[in-house]
Amino acid sequence: MPVELVTTDGVFALDGGEWEVTNNIWLVGDDREVVIFDAAHDHQPIVDAVAGRRVNAIVCTHGHNDHINAAVALRAAVDAPVLLHPADRMLWDDVHPEVSPDVEIVPGSLMKAAGHELAVIHTPGHSPGCCCFHDSTSGRLVSGDTLFCGGPGATGRSFSDEPTILRSIRDHLLTLPDSTIVHTGHGETTTIGAERGRVMNRISELGLP
């Protein structure tokens, strides 16, 4: 499955705090069509990477501002629907109060791009509507901020919960082969095998059932 990386820089804002971040935007497809995962900060570098290809969808892995703040401009530029899990609609509305996403992400459904199918996996914890997207054929996962190189995504802010994200990863992501490549929302790409021990150690520390 061809996967292309675009990065953009900007500010993640939540609960009155602001942090400078670099976001990963992933394009999945071929030389004719792509699906875009996340729309961070500046739509133009994403449009440049699309390079005139048909965009089937702009998929928001979750609703934090740094993953959706370019979504409306990107939608206008590439003429594609924006998809978001409904549990994160309150986060979307903070950023785009007068504009709605186009389609609700449905767990268990498939995202299609250039003959590839990515299964939608609902993985709440970092936010209520976080989702990951798995292509079993190529052994790749787009994880958003659910799983990073270094372990689970951050919790401790509004709408997040550490036991919930750990259970999501354990029950839905650690069932994948260790060789599965994980394309993250920030930072370096990793694998399920590289993160398995970190996640299970934290689960053990918290005594989660």
C-alpha positions as CSV (number, residue, x, y, z in Angstrom):
1,M,0.0,0.0,0.0
2,P,1.7,3.3,-1.1
3,V,1.8,5.7,1.8
4,E,3.1,9.3,1.6
5,L,4.0,11.6,4.5
6,V,3.4,15.3,4.6
7,T,4.3,17.3,7.8
8,T,3.0,20.7,8.9
9,D,3.8,22.8,12.0
10,G,1.4,24.7,14.2
11,V,-0.2,24.9,17.6
12,F,-2.2,22.3,19.6
13,A,-4.6,24.0,22.0
14,L,-6.7,22.4,24.7
15,D,-7.8,23.3,28.2
16,G,-6.3,26.8,27.9
17,G,-2.8,25.5,27.1
18,E,-0.9,25.8,23.8
19,W,1.9,23.6,22.5
20,E,4.0,23.9,19.3
21,V,3.7,20.6,17.4
22,T,4.7,19.0,14.1
23,N,1.9,16.9,12.7
24,N,2.0,13.9,10.3
25,I,-0.5,13.8,7.5
26,W,-0.7,10.5,5.6
27,L,-1.8,10.1,2.0
28,V,-2.8,6.5,1.1
29,G,-3.4,5.6,-2.6
30,D,-1.6,5.6,-5.9
31,D,-0.8,8.0,-8.8
32,R,-4.6,8.4,-9.5
33,E,-6.4,8.7,-6.2
34,V,-5.7,9.0,-2.5
35,V,-7.3,9.2,0.9
36,I,-5.9,11.9,3.2
37,F,-5.6,11.1,6.9
38,D,-5.8,14.3,9.0
39,A,-5.7,18.0,7.9
40,A,-3.3,19.8,10.1
41,H,-2.5,23.5,10.3
42,D,-1.9,24.4,6.6
43,H,-3.9,22.9,3.7
44,Q,-1.5,24.0,1.0
45,P,1.4,21.5,1.5
46,I,-1.3,18.8,1.5
47,V,-2.8,20.1,-1.7
48,D,0.7,20.2,-3.2
49,A,1.4,16.6,-2.3
50,V,-2.0,15.5,-3.8
51,A,-0.7,17.0,-7.0
52,G,-4.0,16.9,-8.8
53,R,-5.0,13.3,-7.9
54,R,-8.6,12.5,-7.0
55,V,-9.1,12.6,-3.2
56,N,-11.7,10.1,-2.0
57,A,-11.9,11.4,1.5
58,I,-10.3,13.6,4.2
59,V,-10.3,11.4,7.2
60,C,-9.8,12.9,10.7
61,T,-8.3,10.4,13.0
62,H,-9.8,12.5,15.9
63,G,-11.1,15.9,16.6
64,H,-8.2,17.8,18.3
65,N,-7.6,21.1,16.7
66,D,-4.2,20.3,15.3
67,H,-5.7,17.4,13.3
68,I,-8.7,19.3,11.8
69,N,-7.8,23.0,11.6
70,A,-7.1,22.8,7.9
71,A,-10.0,20.5,7.1
72,V,-12.4,23.1,5.8
73,A,-9.9,24.8,3.5
74,L,-8.6,21.4,2.3
75,R,-12.1,20.3,1.5
76,A,-12.7,23.3,-0.7
77,A,-9.3,22.9,-2.4
78,V,-9.6,19.2,-3.3
79,D,-13.4,18.7,-3.4
80,A,-13.6,15.8,-1.0
81,P,-15.8,14.9,2.0
82,V,-14.5,15.3,5.6
83,L,-15.0,12.3,7.8
84,L,-15.0,12.4,11.7
85,H,-16.2,10.0,14.4
86,P,-19.4,11.6,16.0
87,A,-18.0,11.3,19.5
88,D,-15.5,14.0,18.7
89,R,-18.0,16.5,17.3
90,M,-17.7,18.8,20.3
91,L,-14.0,19.2,19.5
92,W,-14.8,19.9,15.9
93,D,-17.3,22.5,16.9
94,D,-14.7,24.4,18.9
95,V,-12.6,24.9,15.8
96,H,-15.3,25.1,13.1
97,P,-18.5,26.2,14.9
98,E,-20.3,27.1,11.7
99,V,-19.3,24.3,9.4
100,S,-20.0,20.5,9.8
101,P,-18.0,17.5,8.7
102,D,-19.6,15.6,5.9
103,V,-19.7,12.0,6.9
104,E,-19.6,10.1,10.3
105,I,-16.9,7.5,10.6
106,V,-18.4,4.1,11.3
107,P,-16.3,1.6,13.2
108,G,-16.0,-1.7,11.3
109,S,-16.4,0.0,8.0
110,L,-13.8,0.2,5.2
111,M,-11.9,3.1,3.8
112,K,-11.1,2.5,0.1
113,A,-8.2,4.0,-1.9
114,A,-6.7,2.7,-5.1
115,G,-7.7,-0.9,-4.5
116,H,-6.7,-0.9,-0.9
117,E,-9.1,-1.3,2.0
118,L,-8.4,0.0,5.5
119,A,-10.6,-1.2,8.3
120,V,-11.9,1.4,10.8
121,I,-11.0,0.6,14.4
122,H,-12.5,2.8,17.1
123,T,-9.8,3.4,19.8
124,P,-11.1,5.9,22.4
125,G,-8.9,7.2,25.1
126,H,-6.9,10.1,23.7
127,S,-10.3,11.5,22.7
128,P,-13.7,9.8,22.7
129,G,-13.7,9.5,18.9
130,C,-10.2,8.4,18.1
131,C,-10.0,5.9,15.3
132,C,-7.2,3.9,13.7
133,F,-7.2,2.5,10.2
134,H,-5.7,-0.9,9.3
135,D,-4.7,-2.4,6.0
136,S,-4.2,-6.1,6.6
137,T,-2.9,-6.7,3.1
138,S,0.1,-4.5,3.5
139,G,0.4,-4.8,7.3
140,R,0.1,-1.0,7.9
141,L,-1.8,1.0,10.5
142,V,-2.6,4.7,10.6
143,S,-2.8,5.3,14.3
144,G,-3.4,9.1,14.7
145,D,-2.6,9.9,18.3
146,T,-3.7,6.6,19.8
147,L,-0.2,4.9,19.5
148,F,3.1,6.5,19.0
149,C,6.7,5.5,18.7
150,G,7.2,5.4,22.5
151,G,3.8,4.2,23.6
152,P,0.2,5.4,24.0
153,G,-1.0,8.8,23.1
154,A,-1.3,11.5,25.8
155,T,-4.1,11.6,28.3
156,G,-4.8,13.8,31.3
157,R,-6.7,16.5,29.5
158,S,-10.4,17.0,28.7
159,F,-12.1,14.0,27.1
160,S,-9.1,11.7,27.6
161,D,-8.5,8.7,29.9
162,E,-5.4,6.6,30.3
163,P,-7.1,3.3,31.2
164,T,-9.4,3.7,28.2
165,I,-6.6,4.3,25.8
166,L,-4.6,1.4,27.2
167,R,-7.6,-1.0,26.8
168,S,-8.2,0.3,23.3
169,I,-4.6,-0.5,22.3
170,R,-4.5,-3.8,24.1
171,D,-7.9,-5.1,22.8
172,H,-7.7,-3.7,19.2
173,L,-4.2,-3.0,18.2
174,L,-2.0,-5.5,20.0
175,T,-4.1,-8.2,18.3
176,L,-2.3,-7.2,15.1
177,P,0.9,-8.9,14.1
178,D,4.1,-7.5,15.6
179,S,5.4,-6.7,12.1
180,T,2.5,-4.2,11.5
181,I,3.9,-0.8,10.6
182,V,2.3,2.0,12.6
183,H,2.1,5.5,10.9
184,T,1.6,7.9,13.8
185,G,0.1,11.3,14.1
186,H,3.3,12.9,15.4
187,G,6.9,11.7,15.4
188,E,8.5,8.5,13.9
189,T,6.8,5.5,12.4
190,T,7.0,2.4,14.6
191,T,5.6,-1.2,14.8
192,I,3.2,-3.0,16.9
193,G,6.0,-5.3,18.2
194,A,8.1,-2.3,19.3
195,E,5.3,-0.8,21.3
196,R,3.8,-4.0,22.8
197,G,6.0,-4.2,25.9
198,R,5.6,-0.5,26.8
199,V,1.8,-0.8,26.6
200,M,1.6,-4.1,28.6
201,N,4.0,-2.8,31.2
202,R,1.8,0.3,31.8
203,I,-1.3,-1.9,32.0
204,S,0.4,-4.0,34.6
205,E,1.5,-0.9,36.6
206,L,-2.1,0.3,36.7
207,G,-3.5,-3.2,37.5
208,L,-6.0,-2.9,34.7
209,P,-8.3,-6.0,34.2
